[in-house]
Amino acid sequence: MKVLVTDPIADAGLERLRDAGHDVVEAYEIEGDALLDAVADANGLIVRSGTEVTREVFEHAPDLQIVGRAGIGVDNIDIDAATDHGVIVANAPEGNVRAAAEHTVAMMFATARSIPQAHARLTDGEWAKGDFLGTELNGKTLGIVGLGRVGQEVAKRLGSVGLDLVAYDPYIGEDRANQLGAELVDLDDCLDAADFVTVHVPLTDETHHLIGEDELAQIEGGYLVNVARGGVVDEDALADAVDDGVLKGAALDVFEDEPLPADSPLLDAEDIITTPHLGASTEAAQEHVATTTADQVVAALANQPVLNALNAPSVDETAYERIEPYIELAETAGKVAAQLFGERIDRIEVTYAGDIADEDLDLVTASAQKGVFEPLEWNVNAVNAPRVAEERGIDVTESKTHTTEDFQSLLTVTVGVDDRELSVSGTLFTGDEPRIVSIDGYRVDAIPHGTMLVARNRDEPGVIGLIGTVLGESDINIAGMFNARETIGGEALTVYNLDNPVPEDVRDDLVADDRIISVQEIDLNGD
């Protein structure tokens, strides 16, 4: 398959892709129509921060299965558009965490001691020892805005040099903050208390210019460091705050516009240190993010779990081995249920019973939705199935119970509308062989494969023989069958595994007999 790489990554990542047999196309610094042309037949796309992956890109890439971001931030990727088109978006959240944390620490010390400024004066031939009076970190307070992966690593490193830690993060628990030695407070209290502030939040509509003029005034006499994302700090306000002496200094590695424009006011402020987005620029970090991203692209193209998927259910690699057979079983049960129900639906329920209930089953539930939606000819996969359900007003529920009477594990997909519903249950036999064991309350033992014919009929002598005769006269071979009934002489249900599809006129011949209530063909071939 074709994997398009539009931003440079370490050779180790490219080799992972080639070793997996993929055609790697490197096309750096392309945009506009050139990008749209290049991605038109791509199955995978790998980017860094330099490529804008917009909705238009997804609309021009019908074969695209995954976008891999070689790094943490994904604000250059339209994740909603990716989800709408069934494309996985995955990043490499751990690859450059250590490097970014270490660069933050380096910038903190550099601004506190004016190291670059002193170096520049010295290389200009000036011994300006008396002009630089630094600030010690020991005994001061560090405010951490965003206590995610990088923020936590910074807390570990700087907490050990004598800094008191306060942190603002509405998405982390107080217990975790306490484990890191940080007091969890709101943003105003964090900025008011801090002598040094370091920012570690993603760029979103909520965080754009999170640190502006008013917030900078709260750090009066202190220092600001941003090695996270450009745009979180109002750069004009920061330049003014440093020039006016509100802040003693600042250090930035990321900017709202990159490369940083030559007329940026940040470059005119002597006490602002700038570096050209070097947070992840270590050999170890570059190799790690490249190989991590490549491994996820390889996994996606092989229909394996993508561990760092941002818009699709993901699962731990060890757990995947246990749930993998249930993924196909859930999709099959969904297909059978939807085709037998034969009308619109407003709800889907996926129930897990027995040992399987102990697992994380989001991926299995998404696969069940995919199975339900496919017969309706909706463009859907396990990535966008939950979104499709939400947009179409279909209520999806997942329930678990450890109680099951006859099977070690049982999976049931129920579809319904108003007061009508239909359930299909499946399990795994020895060797992970999938079986459909219940259809609409009838106990069956059907192999879910190829073409299945489900007949409802009155439980009378000769009906099964009639069905066999009609199929035989049409050169349709029966590979297997299972019959179930409510009571003697009541209604019965029979499942036939067939070698060929059943033409409509043959189905008409069958239902022409008064003893046959309905005949429905289930197509489980292909995708």
C-alpha positions as CSV (number, residue, x, y, z in Angstrom):
1,M,0.0,0.0,0.0
2,K,1.1,3.6,-0.5
3,V,2.2,5.6,2.5
4,L,2.7,9.3,1.8
5,V,5.1,11.1,4.1
6,T,4.9,14.9,3.8
7,D,7.1,16.0,6.7
8,P,10.6,14.6,7.4
9,I,10.8,11.8,9.9
10,A,13.8,9.7,11.1
11,D,15.0,7.0,8.6
12,A,14.2,4.3,11.2
13,G,10.4,5.0,10.7
14,L,10.7,4.9,7.0
15,E,12.5,1.6,7.1
16,R,9.7,0.1,9.4
17,L,7.2,1.0,6.6
18,R,9.3,-0.5,3.8
19,D,10.0,-3.6,5.8
20,A,6.3,-4.1,6.1
21,G,6.1,-4.1,2.3
22,H,4.6,-0.7,1.8
23,D,5.4,1.8,-0.9
24,V,6.8,4.9,0.9
25,V,6.5,8.2,-1.0
26,E,8.4,11.1,0.5
27,A,6.9,14.5,-0.7
28,Y,8.1,17.2,1.7
29,E,6.7,20.8,1.8
30,I,3.8,20.2,-0.5
31,E,0.5,21.9,-0.1
32,G,-2.6,23.0,-2.1
33,D,-3.3,21.0,-5.3
34,A,0.0,19.2,-5.1
35,L,-0.9,17.7,-1.7
36,L,-4.4,16.8,-2.9
37,D,-2.9,15.0,-6.0
38,A,-0.4,13.2,-3.9
39,V,-2.9,11.9,-1.3
40,A,-5.5,10.8,-3.9
41,D,-4.3,7.2,-4.0
42,A,-2.6,7.1,-0.5
43,N,-3.6,4.5,2.0
44,G,-1.6,6.1,4.8
45,L,-0.4,9.6,5.5
46,I,2.4,10.6,7.9
47,V,2.8,14.3,8.9
48,R,4.4,16.5,11.5
49,S,3.3,20.0,12.2
50,G,4.1,21.3,8.8
51,T,1.2,19.8,6.9
52,E,-2.3,21.0,7.2
53,V,-4.6,18.0,6.9
54,T,-7.9,19.6,6.2
55,R,-11.4,18.3,5.3
56,E,-10.5,18.9,1.6
57,V,-7.6,16.5,2.0
58,F,-9.9,13.8,3.3
59,E,-12.4,14.4,0.5
60,H,-9.6,13.8,-2.1
61,A,-8.3,10.7,-0.4
62,P,-10.9,7.9,-0.8
63,D,-8.4,5.1,0.1
64,L,-6.9,6.8,3.1
65,Q,-7.1,4.7,6.3
66,I,-4.9,6.4,8.7
67,V,-3.1,9.7,9.4
68,G,-0.1,9.3,11.6
69,R,1.2,12.4,13.4
70,A,4.8,12.0,14.3
71,G,4.6,13.9,17.6
72,I,1.9,14.9,20.1
73,G,0.0,17.9,18.8
74,V,-2.8,17.3,16.2
75,D,-4.2,20.8,15.8
76,N,-3.1,20.7,12.2
77,I,-5.4,17.8,11.5
78,D,-9.2,18.1,11.1
79,I,-10.1,15.1,13.3
80,D,-13.8,15.6,12.8
81,A,-13.3,15.4,9.1
82,A,-11.2,12.3,9.5
83,T,-13.9,10.6,11.6
84,D,-16.6,11.5,9.1
85,H,-14.5,9.8,6.4
86,G,-13.6,6.8,8.6
87,V,-9.9,7.7,8.8
88,I,-8.0,6.9,12.0
89,V,-5.9,9.7,13.4
90,A,-3.0,8.6,15.7
91,N,-0.2,10.4,17.3
92,A,3.0,9.5,19.2
93,P,2.3,11.0,22.6
94,E,5.3,9.4,24.4
95,G,8.0,9.8,21.8
96,N,9.1,13.4,22.6
97,V,7.7,13.8,26.1
98,R,11.1,13.5,27.8
99,A,12.8,15.7,25.2
100,A,10.1,18.4,25.6
101,A,10.3,18.3,29.4
102,E,14.1,18.6,29.3
103,H,13.9,21.6,26.9
104,T,11.4,23.2,29.3
105,V,13.9,22.8,32.2
106,A,16.7,24.2,30.0
107,M,14.6,27.2,29.0
108,M,13.6,27.8,32.6
109,F,17.2,28.0,33.8
110,A,18.3,30.0,30.7
111,T,15.7,32.8,31.3
112,A,16.3,32.8,35.1
113,R,20.1,33.4,34.5
114,S,20.0,35.3,31.2
115,I,22.4,32.7,29.7
116,P,21.8,33.4,26.0
117,Q,22.0,37.2,26.5
118,A,25.2,36.9,28.5
119,H,26.7,34.6,25.9
120,A,25.8,37.1,23.1
121,R,27.4,40.0,24.9
122,L,30.6,38.0,25.6
123,T,30.9,36.9,21.9
124,D,30.6,40.5,21.0
125,G,33.7,41.2,23.1
126,E,32.0,42.6,26.2
127,W,32.6,41.3,29.7
128,A,29.2,42.3,31.1
129,K,29.4,40.5,34.4
130,G,27.7,43.3,36.3
131,D,24.7,43.6,34.0
132,F,23.2,40.2,34.7
133,L,21.8,39.4,38.1
134,G,19.9,36.1,37.9
135,T,17.1,34.5,39.9
136,E,17.6,31.2,41.8
137,L,14.8,28.6,41.5
138,N,15.3,27.3,45.0
139,G,12.5,28.4,47.3
140,K,10.4,29.8,44.4
141,T,7.0,28.6,43.2
142,L,6.4,27.0,39.8
143,G,3.0,27.3,38.2
144,I,2.3,24.5,35.7
145,V,-0.6,25.2,33.3
146,G,-1.5,21.8,32.0
147,L,-0.5,18.7,33.9
148,G,-0.5,16.2,31.1
149,R,2.4,13.9,30.1
150,V,5.0,16.7,29.5
151,G,3.7,18.8,32.5
152,Q,4.1,15.8,34.8
153,E,7.6,15.2,33.6
154,V,8.5,18.8,34.2
155,A,7.0,18.6,37.7
156,K,9.2,15.6,38.5
157,R,12.3,17.4,37.4
158,L,11.8,20.8,38.7
159,G,10.2,19.7,42.0
160,S,13.5,18.2,42.9
161,V,15.4,21.5,42.7
162,G,13.6,23.2,45.5
163,L,10.6,24.7,43.7
164,D,7.1,24.6,45.3
165,L,4.6,23.4,42.7
166,V,1.1,24.6,41.9
167,A,-0.8,23.3,38.9
168,Y,-3.9,24.2,36.9
169,D,-5.6,21.4,34.9
170,P,-9.3,20.8,34.9
171,Y,-8.9,17.3,33.5
172,I,-6.7,15.7,36.1
173,G,-7.5,14.4,39.5
174,E,-6.3,15.9,42.7
175,D,-4.8,12.6,43.8
176,R,-2.5,12.5,40.8
177,A,-1.4,16.1,41.3
178,N,-0.6,15.3,44.9
179,Q,1.5,12.3,43.9
180,L,3.6,14.7,41.8
181,G,4.0,17.1,44.8
182,A,1.8,19.7,43.2
183,E,-1.2,21.6,44.6
184,L,-4.1,21.6,42.2
185,V,-5.7,25.1,42.0
186,D,-7.7,27.2,39.5
187,L,-5.9,29.2,36.8
188,D,-6.0,32.6,38.6
189,D,-4.6,31.1,41.8
190,C,-1.9,29.3,39.8
191,L,-0.7,32.5,38.1
192,D,-1.0,34.6,41.3
193,A,1.2,32.2,43.3
194,A,3.8,31.5,40.7
195,D,7.3,33.0,40.3
196,F,7.8,30.9,37.2
197,V,5.0,29.7,34.9
198,T,5.3,26.9,32.3
199,V,2.6,26.1,29.8
200,H,1.7,22.6,28.7
201,V,-1.7,22.6,27.0
202,P,-2.8,21.8,23.5
203,L,-4.0,24.6,21.2
204,T,-7.8,24.6,21.0
205,D,-10.5,27.2,20.7
206,E,-10.6,27.1,24.5
207,T,-6.8,27.6,25.0
208,H,-6.1,30.1,22.2
209,H,-4.5,33.1,24.0
210,L,-5.2,31.5,27.3
211,I,-2.3,33.6,28.6
212,G,-3.1,37.2,27.6
213,E,-2.5,40.6,29.0
214,D,-4.5,40.1,32.2
215,E,-2.9,36.7,32.9
216,L,0.6,38.1,32.4
217,A,-0.1,40.8,34.9
218,Q,-0.8,38.2,37.5
219,I,2.7,36.8,37.0
220,E,4.2,40.3,37.8
221,G,7.9,40.0,38.5
222,G,8.1,36.5,37.3
223,Y,9.0,34.4,34.2
224,L,7.0,32.6,31.5
225,V,8.1,29.5,29.5
226,N,6.2,28.0,26.6
227,V,7.5,24.8,25.0
228,A,3.9,23.5,24.2
229,R,2.0,25.1,21.4
230,G,2.1,28.5,19.7
231,G,-1.0,30.5,20.1
232,V,-1.6,29.6,23.7
233,V,0.3,32.8,24.7
234,D,-0.7,36.2,23.3
235,E,2.8,37.1,21.8
236,D,2.1,40.8,21.5
237,A,0.9,41.0,25.0
238,L,4.0,39.1,26.2
239,A,6.4,41.3,24.4
240,D,4.8,44.4,25.9
241,A,4.8,42.8,29.4
242,V,8.6,42.1,29.2
243,D,9.4,45.5,27.7
244,D,7.4,47.2,30.4
245,G,9.0,45.3,33.2
246,V,5.9,43.4,34.2
247,L,7.8,40.2,33.6
248,K,11.5,39.8,34.2
249,G,11.8,37.4,31.3
250,A,10.3,34.7,29.1
251,A,11.4,31.8,27.0
252,L,9.5,30.4,24.0
253,D,10.1,27.5,21.7
254,V,6.7,27.6,19.9
255,F,4.9,30.5,18.1
256,E,1.6,31.3,16.6
257,D,3.1,31.7,13.2
258,E,6.1,29.4,12.3
259,P,8.7,30.2,11.1
260,L,8.7,33.2,13.4
261,P,8.3,36.3,11.3
262,A,11.3,38.7,11.2
263,D,9.1,41.5,12.4
264,S,7.8,39.7,15.5
265,P,8.0,41.9,18.6
266,L,9.4,38.9,20.5
267,L,12.7,39.3,18.6
268,D,13.1,42.9,19.8
269,A,12.7,42.2,23.5
270,E,16.1,41.5,25.0
271,D,14.8,39.5,27.9
272,I,12.8,37.0,25.7
273,I,14.6,33.9,24.7
274,T,13.4,32.2,21.5
275,T,14.3,28.8,20.0
276,P,13.0,27.5,16.7
277,H,10.7,24.7,17.9
278,L,13.4,22.5,19.3
279,G,11.4,20.8,22.0
280,A,11.4,17.4,20.3
281,S,14.8,17.9,18.6
282,T,16.9,15.1,20.1
283,E,18.1,12.0,18.2
284,A,16.3,9.7,20.6
285,A,13.0,11.6,20.4
286,Q,13.1,11.8,16.6
287,E,13.7,8.1,16.2
288,H,11.1,7.2,18.8
289,V,8.3,9.3,17.3
290,A,9.1,8.0,13.8
291,T,9.1,4.3,14.7
292,T,6.0,4.7,16.9
293,T,4.1,6.5,14.1
294,A,5.2,4.0,11.5
295,D,4.2,1.0,13.7
296,Q,0.7,2.5,14.0
297,V,0.4,3.0,10.3
298,V,1.5,-0.5,9.7
299,A,-1.0,-1.8,12.2
300,A,-3.9,0.1,10.7
301,L,-3.1,-1.1,7.2
302,A,-3.1,-4.6,8.5
303,N,-6.4,-4.2,10.3
304,Q,-4.7,-4.5,13.6
305,P,-5.3,-2.3,16.7
306,V,-3.9,1.3,16.6
307,L,-2.8,1.9,20.2
308,N,-2.7,5.7,20.1
309,A,-5.8,6.3,17.9
310,L,-7.5,9.6,18.8
311,N,-10.8,9.1,17.1
312,A,-11.4,5.4,17.2
313,P,-11.7,2.8,20.0
314,S,-8.3,1.5,20.9
315,V,-7.2,-1.3,23.1
316,D,-4.0,-2.5,24.8
317,E,-2.0,-4.8,22.6
318,T,-2.1,-7.7,25.1
319,A,-5.9,-7.4,25.5
320,Y,-6.4,-7.3,21.7
321,E,-5.4,-11.0,21.5
322,R,-8.3,-11.9,23.8
323,I,-11.0,-9.8,22.1
324,E,-9.9,-10.1,18.4
325,P,-12.2,-13.0,17.6
326,Y,-15.2,-11.1,19.0
327,I,-14.6,-8.2,16.7
328,E,-15.6,-10.2,13.6
329,L,-18.3,-12.0,15.6
330,A,-19.9,-8.7,16.7
331,E,-19.8,-7.3,13.1
332,T,-21.4,-10.5,11.8
333,A,-24.1,-10.5,14.5
334,G,-24.8,-6.9,13.6
335,K,-25.1,-7.7,9.9
336,V,-27.5,-10.7,10.5
337,A,-29.6,-8.6,12.9
338,A,-30.0,-5.7,10.5
339,Q,-30.8,-7.8,7.5
340,L,-33.4,-9.9,9.4
341,F,-35.0,-6.9,11.0
342,G,-35.4,-5.3,7.5
343,E,-36.6,-1.9,8.5
344,R,-35.3,1.3,10.0
345,I,-33.8,1.2,13.5
346,D,-33.6,3.7,16.3
347,R,-31.6,1.7,18.8
348,I,-28.7,-0.8,19.1
349,E,-27.8,-2.7,22.2
350,V,-24.7,-4.8,22.5
351,T,-24.7,-7.2,25.5
352,Y,-21.7,-9.2,26.7
353,A,-22.2,-12.1,29.1
354,G,-19.6,-14.3,30.8
355,D,-15.9,-14.0,30.8
356,I,-15.8,-11.6,27.9
357,A,-17.5,-9.0,30.1
358,D,-14.2,-8.4,31.9
359,E,-12.6,-6.9,28.8
360,D,-12.5,-3.4,27.4
361,L,-15.0,-3.8,24.5
362,D,-15.3,-0.4,22.9
363,L,-13.7,-1.7,19.7
364,V,-16.1,-4.7,19.7
365,T,-19.1,-2.5,20.2
366,A,-18.0,-0.2,17.3
367,S,-17.6,-3.3,15.1
368,A,-21.2,-4.4,16.0
369,Q,-22.4,-0.9,14.9
370,K,-20.4,-1.3,11.7
371,G,-22.1,-4.6,11.0
372,V,-25.6,-3.1,11.6
373,F,-25.0,-0.1,9.4
374,E,-23.4,-1.9,6.4
375,P,-26.5,-3.6,5.1
376,L,-28.2,-0.2,5.1
377,E,-25.5,0.9,2.6
378,W,-24.1,3.5,4.8
379,N,-20.4,4.4,4.3
380,V,-19.2,3.2,7.7
381,N,-16.4,1.5,9.5
382,A,-15.3,1.1,13.1
383,V,-13.9,4.6,13.2
384,N,-17.0,6.5,12.2
385,A,-19.7,4.1,13.3
386,P,-20.3,5.9,16.6
387,R,-20.5,9.2,14.8
388,V,-22.9,7.8,12.2
389,A,-25.1,6.5,15.0
390,E,-25.1,9.9,16.8
391,E,-25.9,11.9,13.6
392,R,-28.8,9.6,12.7
393,G,-30.3,9.6,16.2
394,I,-29.6,6.0,16.9
395,D,-29.3,5.2,20.6
396,V,-26.4,2.8,21.2
397,T,-26.0,1.0,24.6
398,E,-23.5,-1.5,25.9
399,S,-24.2,-3.7,28.8
400,K,-22.2,-6.4,30.6
401,T,-23.1,-9.3,32.9
402,H,-21.0,-12.1,34.2
403,T,-24.0,-14.5,34.3
404,T,-24.5,-16.8,31.3
405,E,-26.2,-20.1,31.4
406,D,-24.9,-22.2,28.5
407,F,-21.7,-20.5,27.2
408,Q,-18.4,-19.3,28.7
409,S,-18.9,-16.0,26.8
410,L,-21.9,-14.7,24.8
411,L,-22.3,-11.6,22.6
412,T,-25.7,-10.4,21.7
413,V,-26.6,-7.6,19.2
414,T,-30.2,-6.3,19.5
415,V,-31.7,-3.8,17.0
416,G,-35.1,-2.2,17.3
417,V,-37.5,0.6,16.6
418,D,-40.5,1.6,18.8
419,D,-41.7,-1.5,20.5
420,R,-40.2,-4.0,17.9
421,E,-36.8,-5.5,18.2
422,L,-34.7,-8.5,17.1
423,S,-31.7,-10.1,18.8
424,V,-28.8,-12.2,17.4
425,S,-26.4,-13.9,19.8
426,G,-23.0,-15.4,19.0
427,T,-20.2,-17.2,20.8
428,L,-16.9,-18.8,20.1
429,F,-16.4,-22.6,20.0
430,T,-13.1,-24.4,20.4
431,G,-10.4,-22.8,18.4
432,D,-12.2,-19.5,18.3
433,E,-14.7,-20.8,15.8
434,P,-17.6,-18.3,15.6
435,R,-21.2,-19.5,15.9
436,I,-24.6,-17.9,15.8
437,V,-26.4,-19.6,18.6
438,S,-29.7,-17.6,18.9
439,I,-31.8,-15.7,16.4
440,D,-34.9,-13.8,17.6
441,G,-35.2,-16.1,20.6
442,Y,-34.7,-19.3,18.6
443,R,-31.8,-21.5,19.7
444,V,-29.7,-22.3,16.6
445,D,-26.2,-23.5,15.8
446,A,-25.3,-21.7,12.6
447,I,-21.9,-21.1,11.0
448,P,-21.8,-17.4,10.0
449,H,-20.3,-17.6,6.6
450,G,-21.1,-16.8,3.0
451,T,-24.8,-16.9,2.1
452,M,-27.3,-17.8,4.8
453,L,-31.0,-18.4,4.3
454,V,-33.3,-17.9,7.3
455,A,-36.8,-19.4,6.9
456,R,-39.7,-19.0,9.3
457,N,-42.4,-21.6,8.8
458,R,-45.0,-23.6,10.6
459,D,-43.7,-26.7,12.2
460,E,-45.3,-29.2,9.9
461,P,-44.0,-32.3,8.1
462,G,-42.5,-31.8,4.7
463,V,-41.6,-28.1,5.0
464,I,-37.9,-28.7,5.2
465,G,-38.1,-31.2,2.4
466,L,-39.9,-28.7,0.2
467,I,-37.2,-26.0,0.9
468,G,-34.5,-28.5,0.0
469,T,-36.2,-29.6,-3.1
470,V,-36.8,-26.0,-4.4
471,L,-33.2,-25.1,-3.7
472,G,-31.9,-28.3,-5.3
473,E,-33.9,-27.7,-8.5
474,S,-32.2,-24.3,-8.7
475,D,-28.7,-25.9,-8.3
476,I,-28.3,-24.3,-4.9
477,N,-26.4,-26.6,-2.7
478,I,-27.0,-26.7,1.1
479,A,-23.8,-26.8,3.0
480,G,-25.4,-27.0,6.4
481,M,-28.6,-26.3,8.3
482,F,-30.1,-26.1,11.7
483,N,-33.8,-26.1,12.7
484,A,-35.4,-24.7,15.9
485,R,-39.0,-24.5,16.9
486,E,-41.1,-22.9,19.6
487,T,-43.5,-25.9,20.2
488,I,-44.6,-28.9,18.3
489,G,-46.8,-27.7,15.6
490,G,-46.0,-24.0,16.3
491,E,-43.6,-21.7,14.5
492,A,-40.1,-22.9,13.5
493,L,-37.0,-21.2,12.3
494,T,-34.4,-22.8,10.0
495,V,-31.0,-21.5,9.1
496,Y,-29.4,-22.8,5.9
497,N,-25.7,-22.3,4.9
498,L,-25.7,-22.2,1.1
499,D,-23.0,-22.3,-1.5
500,N,-24.8,-19.8,-3.8
501,P,-27.1,-16.8,-3.4
502,V,-30.8,-17.4,-3.8
503,P,-32.5,-15.6,-6.7
504,E,-35.6,-13.6,-5.9
505,D,-37.8,-15.8,-8.0
506,V,-36.7,-18.8,-5.9
507,R,-37.5,-17.0,-2.7
508,D,-40.9,-16.2,-4.2
509,D,-41.5,-19.9,-5.0
510,L,-40.8,-20.8,-1.4
511,V,-43.1,-18.2,0.3
512,A,-45.8,-19.2,-2.1
513,D,-46.3,-22.2,0.1
514,D,-48.8,-21.4,2.9
515,R,-46.6,-23.2,5.4
516,I,-43.7,-20.9,4.9
517,I,-44.1,-17.5,6.7
518,S,-40.9,-15.7,5.4
519,V,-37.6,-16.4,3.7
520,Q,-34.7,-14.0,4.2
521,E,-31.3,-14.2,2.6
522,I,-28.3,-13.0,4.7
523,D,-25.2,-12.0,2.8
524,L,-22.0,-12.3,4.8
525,N,-19.6,-12.2,1.9
526,G,-17.0,-9.5,1.4
527,D,-16.9,-6.4,3.5
